[in-house]
Amino acid sequence: MHFYDYFRSSAAYRCRIALNLKGLDPERTFVNLRTGEVRSAWYTEINPQQLVPSLVLGEDVLTQSMAIIEYLDEQHPEPPLLPKDGLERARVRALAQSIACDIHPLNNLRVLNYLTGDMGLSEDKKLEWYHHWIEVGFTALETQLAGDPQTGTYCHGDTVGLADICLAPQVFNARRFEVDVDRYPTIARIDAAINALDAFADAQPGRQPDAA
């Protein structure tokens, strides 16, 4: 098992949490997004999308964080990242995908670089874009979490799972870009609870070897 990672990648951060929860310690290679290493010939051969993470298993290469996490959950079922009940699984997946599919793609590095590069937007306008889409997404997510009795200590009950794995990196980045997360008290509460767990805390960007 070989994991291609970058400390500030939200998608890689999700996978680091899942690997930690499963007690897995793969060999790691760090692919620098800032320097363009992710577009190098050697890495493009591994992942033609030129994105991290990638998980290599012998001759097989898995890409896309959500697919990697669900694969890990299927192959290493303890602790489970999804509930057994079908409706509960659907709820957790919906919460996770609202972050991974609707919030994160609009504010990842290549989008922000395009805004200030090809589109010629100022740094202030870039931050305005970032804050807008975080606030739209978090407003909806806060309403969903706060209004549902299935929300517990974590996004779904009192066991961490896929939705929490997606939430932690998004809140981390929101704070990094000076979004007032305290405006979303349920999100802030859950984030504090999950980051008190070693699996989440050890996956934080600042604790990664390539963060130096």
PyRosetta script that sets phi, psi and omega in degrees:
from pyrosetta import init, pose_from_sequence

init()
pose = pose_from_sequence("MHFYDYFRSSAAYRCRIALNLKGLDPERTFVNLRTGEVRSAWYTEINPQQLVPSLVLGEDVLTQSMAIIEYLDEQHPEPPLLPKDGLERARVRALAQSIACDIHPLNNLRVLNYLTGDMGLSEDKKLEWYHHWIEVGFTALETQLAGDPQTGTYCHGDTVGLADICLAPQVFNARRFEVDVDRYPTIARIDAAINALDAFADAQPGRQPDAA")
pose.set_psi(1, 122.1)
pose.set_omega(1, -177.9)
pose.set_phi(2, -129.6)
pose.set_psi(2, 123.8)
pose.set_omega(2, -173.8)
pose.set_phi(3, -110.6)
pose.set_psi(3, 124.8)
pose.set_omega(3, 177.0)
pose.set_phi(4, -98.5)
pose.set_psi(4, 123.9)
pose.set_omega(4, -159.4)
pose.set_phi(5, -137.9)
pose.set_psi(5, 161.4)
pose.set_omega(5, 166.9)
pose.set_phi(6, -149.6)
pose.set_psi(6, 133.4)
pose.set_omega(6, -167.4)
pose.set_phi(7, -60.4)
pose.set_psi(7, -32.1)
pose.set_omega(7, -177.3)
pose.set_phi(8, -96.3)
pose.set_psi(8, 0.7)
pose.set_omega(8, 178.0)
pose.set_phi(9, -73.8)
pose.set_psi(9, 121.4)
pose.set_omega(9, 178.0)
pose.set_phi(10, -62.2)
pose.set_psi(10, -39.1)
pose.set_omega(10, -178.3)
pose.set_phi(11, -66.7)
pose.set_psi(11, -42.6)
pose.set_omega(11, 176.9)
pose.set_phi(12, -65.9)
pose.set_psi(12, -37.6)
pose.set_omega(12, 177.6)
pose.set_phi(13, -57.9)
pose.set_psi(13, -43.6)
pose.set_omega(13, 177.0)
pose.set_phi(14, -56.3)
pose.set_psi(14, -47.0)
pose.set_omega(14, -177.8)
pose.set_phi(15, -66.6)
pose.set_psi(15, -36.5)
pose.set_omega(15, 177.2)
pose.set_phi(16, -59.8)
pose.set_psi(16, -41.8)
pose.set_omega(16, 177.6)
pose.set_phi(17, -61.1)
pose.set_psi(17, -47.6)
pose.set_omega(17, -179.1)
pose.set_phi(18, -61.2)
pose.set_psi(18, -43.7)
pose.set_omega(18, 177.8)
pose.set_phi(19, -60.1)
pose.set_psi(19, -42.1)
pose.set_omega(19, 178.7)
pose.set_phi(20, -63.9)
pose.set_psi(20, -45.1)
pose.set_omega(20, 179.6)
pose.set_phi(21, -60.4)
pose.set_psi(21, -34.5)
pose.set_omega(21, -179.1)
pose.set_phi(22, -85.4)
pose.set_psi(22, -3.5)
pose.set_omega(22, 179.9)
pose.set_phi(23, 71.6)
pose.set_psi(23, 29.2)
pose.set_omega(23, -177.7)
pose.set_phi(24, -103.7)
pose.set_psi(24, 141.5)
pose.set_omega(24, -177.2)
pose.set_phi(25, -132.8)
pose.set_psi(25, 76.5)
pose.set_omega(25, -176.9)
pose.set_phi(26, -72.5)
pose.set_psi(26, 161.6)
pose.set_omega(26, 167.6)
pose.set_phi(27, -64.0)
pose.set_psi(27, 143.1)
pose.set_omega(27, -175.2)
pose.set_phi(28, -126.6)
pose.set_psi(28, 142.4)
pose.set_omega(28, 169.5)
pose.set_phi(29, -124.5)
pose.set_psi(29, 133.5)
pose.set_omega(29, -176.9)
pose.set_phi(30, -99.2)
pose.set_psi(30, 127.0)
pose.set_omega(30, -175.8)
pose.set_phi(31, -113.5)
pose.set_psi(31, 111.6)
pose.set_omega(31, -172.1)
pose.set_phi(32, -76.3)
pose.set_psi(32, 116.3)
pose.set_omega(32, 179.1)
pose.set_phi(33, -75.5)
pose.set_psi(33, -33.7)
pose.set_omega(33, -176.0)
pose.set_phi(34, -67.5)
pose.set_psi(34, -36.2)
pose.set_omega(34, -177.5)
pose.set_phi(35, -88.9)
pose.set_psi(35, -3.5)
pose.set_omega(35, -179.8)
pose.set_phi(36, 85.8)
pose.set_psi(36, 8.5)
pose.set_omega(36, 179.6)
pose.set_phi(37, -59.0)
pose.set_psi(37, -27.5)
pose.set_omega(37, 179.7)
pose.set_phi(38, -63.6)
pose.set_psi(38, -19.5)
pose.set_omega(38, 178.6)
pose.set_phi(39, -99.3)
pose.set_psi(39, 7.0)
pose.set_omega(39, -179.9)
pose.set_phi(40, -67.0)
pose.set_psi(40, 159.2)
pose.set_omega(40, -179.1)
pose.set_phi(41, -62.1)
pose.set_psi(41, -40.8)
pose.set_omega(41, -176.6)
pose.set_phi(42, -66.2)
pose.set_psi(42, -38.3)
pose.set_omega(42, -178.6)
pose.set_phi(43, -80.3)
pose.set_psi(43, -33.1)
pose.set_omega(43, 177.6)
pose.set_phi(44, -60.9)
pose.set_psi(44, -31.3)
pose.set_omega(44, 176.7)
pose.set_phi(45, -65.9)
pose.set_psi(45, -33.0)
pose.set_omega(45, 177.5)
pose.set_phi(46, -77.1)
pose.set_psi(46, -47.0)
pose.set_omega(46, -176.7)
pose.set_phi(47, -135.7)
pose.set_psi(47, 97.9)
pose.set_omega(47, -177.8)
pose.set_phi(48, -60.3)
pose.set_psi(48, -18.5)
pose.set_omega(48, 175.9)
pose.set_phi(49, -73.3)
pose.set_psi(49, -13.2)
pose.set_omega(49, -178.5)
pose.set_phi(50, 58.3)
pose.set_psi(50, 45.1)
pose.set_omega(50, 179.2)
pose.set_phi(51, -130.3)
pose.set_psi(51, 154.6)
pose.set_omega(51, 167.0)
pose.set_phi(52, -109.5)
pose.set_psi(52, 152.5)
pose.set_omega(52, 7.6)
pose.set_phi(53, -90.9)
pose.set_psi(53, 167.8)
pose.set_omega(53, 164.9)
pose.set_phi(54, -134.1)
pose.set_psi(54, 144.2)
pose.set_omega(54, 177.1)
pose.set_phi(55, -123.3)
pose.set_psi(55, 117.9)
pose.set_omega(55, -177.8)
pose.set_phi(56, -102.2)
pose.set_psi(56, 127.5)
pose.set_omega(56, -179.9)
pose.set_phi(57, -125.1)
pose.set_psi(57, 90.2)
pose.set_omega(57, -176.0)
pose.set_phi(58, 65.0)
pose.set_psi(58, -117.8)
pose.set_omega(58, 179.5)
pose.set_phi(59, -88.4)
pose.set_psi(59, -6.1)
pose.set_omega(59, -175.3)
pose.set_phi(60, -99.5)
pose.set_psi(60, 139.7)
pose.set_omega(60, 178.1)
pose.set_phi(61, -120.9)
pose.set_psi(61, 122.9)
pose.set_omega(61, 175.5)
pose.set_phi(62, -103.3)
pose.set_psi(62, 134.9)
pose.set_omega(62, 176.0)
pose.set_phi(63, -125.1)
pose.set_psi(63, 172.3)
pose.set_omega(63, -178.0)
pose.set_phi(64, 70.3)
pose.set_psi(64, 116.8)
pose.set_omega(64, -172.4)
pose.set_phi(65, -57.5)
pose.set_psi(65, -40.5)
pose.set_omega(65, -176.7)
pose.set_phi(66, -66.9)
pose.set_psi(66, -38.1)
pose.set_omega(66, 177.0)
pose.set_phi(67, -66.7)
pose.set_psi(67, -41.0)
pose.set_omega(67, 178.7)
pose.set_phi(68, -62.1)
pose.set_psi(68, -45.6)
pose.set_omega(68, -177.7)
pose.set_phi(69, -64.1)
pose.set_psi(69, -43.2)
pose.set_omega(69, 179.8)
pose.set_phi(70, -68.1)
pose.set_psi(70, -34.1)
pose.set_omega(70, 174.8)
pose.set_phi(71, -61.7)
pose.set_psi(71, -47.4)
pose.set_omega(71, 179.1)
pose.set_phi(72, -59.2)
pose.set_psi(72, -38.6)
pose.set_omega(72, -179.0)
pose.set_phi(73, -68.0)
pose.set_psi(73, -35.7)
pose.set_omega(73, 179.1)
pose.set_phi(74, -72.5)
pose.set_psi(74, -39.3)
pose.set_omega(74, -176.2)
pose.set_phi(75, -82.9)
pose.set_psi(75, -25.3)
pose.set_omega(75, -178.8)
pose.set_phi(76, -131.1)
pose.set_psi(76, 79.4)
pose.set_omega(76, -166.1)
pose.set_phi(77, -70.8)
pose.set_psi(77, -8.2)
pose.set_omega(77, 179.5)
pose.set_phi(78, -116.6)
pose.set_psi(78, 131.4)
pose.set_omega(78, -9.9)
pose.set_phi(79, -76.0)
pose.set_psi(79, 147.8)
pose.set_omega(79, -178.2)
pose.set_phi(80, -70.0)
pose.set_psi(80, 144.2)
pose.set_omega(80, 179.5)
pose.set_phi(81, -100.7)
pose.set_psi(81, -7.6)
pose.set_omega(81, 178.4)
pose.set_phi(82, -130.8)
pose.set_psi(82, 145.2)
pose.set_omega(82, 177.8)
pose.set_phi(83, -66.5)
pose.set_psi(83, 161.9)
pose.set_omega(83, 177.6)
pose.set_phi(84, -76.0)
pose.set_psi(84, -36.0)
pose.set_omega(84, -177.6)
pose.set_phi(85, -69.7)
pose.set_psi(85, 135.6)
pose.set_omega(85, -176.1)
pose.set_phi(86, -61.8)
pose.set_psi(86, -43.2)
pose.set_omega(86, 179.3)
pose.set_phi(87, -67.1)
pose.set_psi(87, -38.0)
pose.set_omega(87, 178.1)
pose.set_phi(88, -67.7)
pose.set_psi(88, -39.7)
pose.set_omega(88, 175.6)
pose.set_phi(89, -59.7)
pose.set_psi(89, -41.9)
pose.set_omega(89, -179.9)
pose.set_phi(90, -63.3)
pose.set_psi(90, -40.2)
pose.set_omega(90, 178.7)
pose.set_phi(91, -62.1)
pose.set_psi(91, -47.0)
pose.set_omega(91, -178.7)
pose.set_phi(92, -63.4)
pose.set_psi(92, -43.3)
pose.set_omega(92, 178.2)
pose.set_phi(93, -62.7)
pose.set_psi(93, -38.9)
pose.set_omega(93, 179.6)
pose.set_phi(94, -64.6)
pose.set_psi(94, -43.1)
pose.set_omega(94, 177.5)
pose.set_phi(95, -62.8)
pose.set_psi(95, -44.8)
pose.set_omega(95, -179.6)
pose.set_phi(96, -62.7)
pose.set_psi(96, -44.5)
pose.set_omega(96, -177.2)
pose.set_phi(97, -72.0)
pose.set_psi(97, -26.5)
pose.set_omega(97, 176.2)
pose.set_phi(98, -63.1)
pose.set_psi(98, -28.5)
pose.set_omega(98, 176.0)
pose.set_phi(99, -85.5)
pose.set_psi(99, -54.0)
pose.set_omega(99, -172.3)
pose.set_phi(100, -69.6)
pose.set_psi(100, -28.9)
pose.set_omega(100, -175.7)
pose.set_phi(101, -105.3)
pose.set_psi(101, -29.7)
pose.set_omega(101, -173.1)
pose.set_phi(102, -107.0)
pose.set_psi(102, -33.6)
pose.set_omega(102, -178.7)
pose.set_phi(103, -95.5)
pose.set_psi(103, -57.2)
pose.set_omega(103, -171.7)
pose.set_phi(104, -58.0)
pose.set_psi(104, -46.1)
pose.set_omega(104, -175.7)
pose.set_phi(105, -60.8)
pose.set_psi(105, -25.0)
pose.set_omega(105, -178.4)
pose.set_phi(106, -79.9)
pose.set_psi(106, -12.6)
pose.set_omega(106, -177.8)
pose.set_phi(107, -132.6)
pose.set_psi(107, 25.2)
pose.set_omega(107, 176.3)
pose.set_phi(108, -83.3)
pose.set_psi(108, 173.6)
pose.set_omega(108, -168.7)
pose.set_phi(109, -60.4)
pose.set_psi(109, -43.5)
pose.set_omega(109, -175.3)
pose.set_phi(110, -68.4)
pose.set_psi(110, -30.4)
pose.set_omega(110, 175.5)
pose.set_phi(111, -70.1)
pose.set_psi(111, -46.1)
pose.set_omega(111, 180.0)
pose.set_phi(112, -62.6)
pose.set_psi(112, -39.7)
pose.set_omega(112, 177.6)
pose.set_phi(113, -64.7)
pose.set_psi(113, -37.4)
pose.set_omega(113, 178.5)
pose.set_phi(114, -65.9)
pose.set_psi(114, -38.4)
pose.set_omega(114, -179.7)
pose.set_phi(115, -62.8)
pose.set_psi(115, -44.1)
pose.set_omega(115, -177.8)
pose.set_phi(116, -86.6)
pose.set_psi(116, -16.0)
pose.set_omega(116, 178.9)
pose.set_phi(117, -94.0)
pose.set_psi(117, -89.4)
pose.set_omega(117, -176.1)
pose.set_phi(118, -60.2)
pose.set_psi(118, -37.5)
pose.set_omega(118, -177.6)
pose.set_phi(119, -83.5)
pose.set_psi(119, -15.4)
pose.set_omega(119, 174.8)
pose.set_phi(120, 71.1)
pose.set_psi(120, 23.2)
pose.set_omega(120, 179.5)
pose.set_phi(121, -78.3)
pose.set_psi(121, 151.0)
pose.set_omega(121, 177.0)
pose.set_phi(122, -74.6)
pose.set_psi(122, 166.8)
pose.set_omega(122, 175.9)
pose.set_phi(123, -60.3)
pose.set_psi(123, -38.4)
pose.set_omega(123, 179.2)
pose.set_phi(124, -63.3)
pose.set_psi(124, -41.4)
pose.set_omega(124, 179.2)
pose.set_phi(125, -68.9)
pose.set_psi(125, -35.3)
pose.set_omega(125, 176.6)
pose.set_phi(126, -61.8)
pose.set_psi(126, -45.2)
pose.set_omega(126, 178.9)
pose.set_phi(127, -65.4)
pose.set_psi(127, -35.3)
pose.set_omega(127, 176.2)
pose.set_phi(128, -61.8)
pose.set_psi(128, -44.5)
pose.set_omega(128, 175.9)
pose.set_phi(129, -58.4)
pose.set_psi(129, -49.2)
pose.set_omega(129, -177.6)
pose.set_phi(130, -59.1)
pose.set_psi(130, -50.7)
pose.set_omega(130, -178.1)
pose.set_phi(131, -62.6)
pose.set_psi(131, -39.3)
pose.set_omega(131, -178.6)
pose.set_phi(132, -58.4)
pose.set_psi(132, -50.1)
pose.set_omega(132, -173.8)
pose.set_phi(133, -74.9)
pose.set_psi(133, -30.9)
pose.set_omega(133, 173.1)
pose.set_phi(134, -64.8)
pose.set_psi(134, -45.6)
pose.set_omega(134, -177.3)
pose.set_phi(135, -65.7)
pose.set_psi(135, -39.9)
pose.set_omega(135, 175.8)
pose.set_phi(136, -60.9)
pose.set_psi(136, -48.0)
pose.set_omega(136, -178.0)
pose.set_phi(137, -68.2)
pose.set_psi(137, -43.6)
pose.set_omega(137, -178.3)
pose.set_phi(138, -70.5)
pose.set_psi(138, -32.4)
pose.set_omega(138, 177.1)
pose.set_phi(139, -61.2)
pose.set_psi(139, -45.5)
pose.set_omega(139, 178.8)
pose.set_phi(140, -67.4)
pose.set_psi(140, -43.4)
pose.set_omega(140, -178.1)
pose.set_phi(141, -65.1)
pose.set_psi(141, -41.3)
pose.set_omega(141, 177.6)
pose.set_phi(142, -59.1)
pose.set_psi(142, -43.2)
pose.set_omega(142, 179.5)
pose.set_phi(143, -62.8)
pose.set_psi(143, -43.6)
pose.set_omega(143, 179.4)
pose.set_phi(144, -62.6)
pose.set_psi(144, -46.3)
pose.set_omega(144, -176.3)
pose.set_phi(145, -70.5)
pose.set_psi(145, -46.0)
pose.set_omega(145, -175.9)
pose.set_phi(146, -68.4)
pose.set_psi(146, -29.1)
pose.set_omega(146, -174.5)
pose.set_phi(147, -94.0)
pose.set_psi(147, 5.5)
pose.set_omega(147, -174.8)
pose.set_phi(148, -117.5)
pose.set_psi(148, 122.8)
pose.set_omega(148, 179.6)
pose.set_phi(149, -64.7)
pose.set_psi(149, -13.3)
pose.set_omega(149, 177.5)
pose.set_phi(150, -75.2)
pose.set_psi(150, -16.7)
pose.set_omega(150, 174.2)
pose.set_phi(151, -70.7)
pose.set_psi(151, 132.0)
pose.set_omega(151, -179.8)
pose.set_phi(152, -126.7)
pose.set_psi(152, -135.1)
pose.set_omega(152, 174.1)
pose.set_phi(153, -58.7)
pose.set_psi(153, -34.7)
pose.set_omega(153, -179.5)
pose.set_phi(154, -117.8)
pose.set_psi(154, -170.6)
pose.set_omega(154, -175.5)
pose.set_phi(155, -60.8)
pose.set_psi(155, -33.4)
pose.set_omega(155, 179.5)
pose.set_phi(156, -135.2)
pose.set_psi(156, 100.8)
pose.set_omega(156, 178.9)
pose.set_phi(157, 68.9)
pose.set_psi(157, -148.5)
pose.set_omega(157, -174.6)
pose.set_phi(158, -113.4)
pose.set_psi(158, 22.9)
pose.set_omega(158, 176.2)
pose.set_phi(159, -125.3)
pose.set_psi(159, 130.5)
pose.set_omega(159, -179.9)
pose.set_phi(160, -68.3)
pose.set_psi(160, 150.9)
pose.set_omega(160, -178.8)
pose.set_phi(161, -158.3)
pose.set_psi(161, -161.2)
pose.set_omega(161, -173.0)
pose.set_phi(162, -58.1)
pose.set_psi(162, -40.7)
pose.set_omega(162, -178.6)
pose.set_phi(163, -64.6)
pose.set_psi(163, -39.7)
pose.set_omega(163, 178.0)
pose.set_phi(164, -65.8)
pose.set_psi(164, -38.0)
pose.set_omega(164, 178.3)
pose.set_phi(165, -60.3)
pose.set_psi(165, -37.0)
pose.set_omega(165, 178.2)
pose.set_phi(166, -78.1)
pose.set_psi(166, -32.8)
pose.set_omega(166, -175.9)
pose.set_phi(167, -67.8)
pose.set_psi(167, -44.8)
pose.set_omega(167, -172.6)
pose.set_phi(168, -56.0)
pose.set_psi(168, -49.9)
pose.set_omega(168, 179.6)
pose.set_phi(169, -64.2)
pose.set_psi(169, -34.9)
pose.set_omega(169, -178.3)
pose.set_phi(170, -68.2)
pose.set_psi(170, -39.8)
pose.set_omega(170, 177.1)
pose.set_phi(171, -68.3)
pose.set_psi(171, -40.5)
pose.set_omega(171, 177.6)
pose.set_phi(172, -55.6)
pose.set_psi(172, -48.0)
pose.set_omega(172, -178.4)
pose.set_phi(173, -69.9)
pose.set_psi(173, -35.5)
pose.set_omega(173, 177.0)
pose.set_phi(174, -59.5)
pose.set_psi(174, -44.8)
pose.set_omega(174, 178.4)
pose.set_phi(175, -65.7)
pose.set_psi(175, -37.8)
pose.set_omega(175, 178.9)
pose.set_phi(176, -59.7)
pose.set_psi(176, -34.5)
pose.set_omega(176, 179.4)
pose.set_phi(177, -98.2)
pose.set_psi(177, 20.5)
pose.set_omega(177, 170.1)
pose.set_phi(178, 64.1)
pose.set_psi(178, 35.5)
pose.set_omega(178, 168.7)
pose.set_phi(179, -80.6)
pose.set_psi(179, 135.5)
pose.set_omega(179, 180.0)
pose.set_phi(180, -79.5)
pose.set_psi(180, 90.9)
pose.set_omega(180, -176.8)
pose.set_phi(181, -68.6)
pose.set_psi(181, -23.7)
pose.set_omega(181, 179.3)
pose.set_phi(182, -63.2)
pose.set_psi(182, -14.8)
pose.set_omega(182, 174.2)
pose.set_phi(183, -67.6)
pose.set_psi(183, -13.2)
pose.set_omega(183, -177.4)
pose.set_phi(184, -121.3)
pose.set_psi(184, 80.8)
pose.set_omega(184, -168.2)
pose.set_phi(185, -63.4)
pose.set_psi(185, -34.5)
pose.set_omega(185, 179.1)
pose.set_phi(186, -69.5)
pose.set_psi(186, -43.9)
pose.set_omega(186, 176.7)
pose.set_phi(187, -59.7)
pose.set_psi(187, -46.3)
pose.set_omega(187, -179.0)
pose.set_phi(188, -63.2)
pose.set_psi(188, -39.5)
pose.set_omega(188, 179.9)
pose.set_phi(189, -65.0)
pose.set_psi(189, -46.6)
pose.set_omega(189, -179.7)
pose.set_phi(190, -64.6)
pose.set_psi(190, -41.1)
pose.set_omega(190, 179.7)
pose.set_phi(191, -60.2)
pose.set_psi(191, -41.8)
pose.set_omega(191, 177.9)
pose.set_phi(192, -63.3)
pose.set_psi(192, -39.5)
pose.set_omega(192, -178.6)
pose.set_phi(193, -67.1)
pose.set_psi(193, -44.2)
pose.set_omega(193, -176.7)
pose.set_phi(194, -72.0)
pose.set_psi(194, -33.9)
pose.set_omega(194, -179.1)
pose.set_phi(195, -78.2)
pose.set_psi(195, -5.7)
pose.set_omega(195, 170.8)
pose.set_phi(196, -79.0)
pose.set_psi(196, -10.5)
pose.set_omega(196, 179.4)
pose.set_phi(197, -90.3)
pose.set_psi(197, 138.4)
pose.set_omega(197, -176.7)
pose.set_phi(198, -57.9)
pose.set_psi(198, -39.3)
pose.set_omega(198, -177.0)
pose.set_phi(199, -60.6)
pose.set_psi(199, -34.4)
pose.set_omega(199, 178.5)
pose.set_phi(200, -82.6)
pose.set_psi(200, -45.8)
pose.set_omega(200, -178.0)
pose.set_phi(201, -62.0)
pose.set_psi(201, -40.9)
pose.set_omega(201, -178.2)
pose.set_phi(202, -70.8)
pose.set_psi(202, -17.2)
pose.set_omega(202, 179.4)
pose.set_phi(203, -88.8)
pose.set_psi(203, -6.2)
pose.set_omega(203, -176.6)
pose.set_phi(204, -60.9)
pose.set_psi(204, 145.9)
pose.set_omega(204, -176.1)
pose.set_phi(205, -52.4)
pose.set_psi(205, -43.9)
pose.set_omega(205, -176.7)
pose.set_phi(206, -65.0)
pose.set_psi(206, -14.3)
pose.set_omega(206, -179.6)
pose.set_phi(207, -96.2)
pose.set_psi(207, 3.8)
pose.set_omega(207, -177.0)
pose.set_phi(208, -89.3)
pose.set_psi(208, 148.3)
pose.set_omega(208, -177.2)
pose.set_phi(209, -59.2)
pose.set_psi(209, -30.7)
pose.set_omega(209, -178.5)
pose.set_phi(210, -86.1)
pose.set_psi(210, 4.9)
pose.set_omega(210, 179.2)
pose.set_phi(211, -78.4)
pose.set_psi(211, -18.1)
pose.set_omega(211, -177.2)
pose.set_phi(212, -67.8)
pose.dump_pdb("model.pdb")
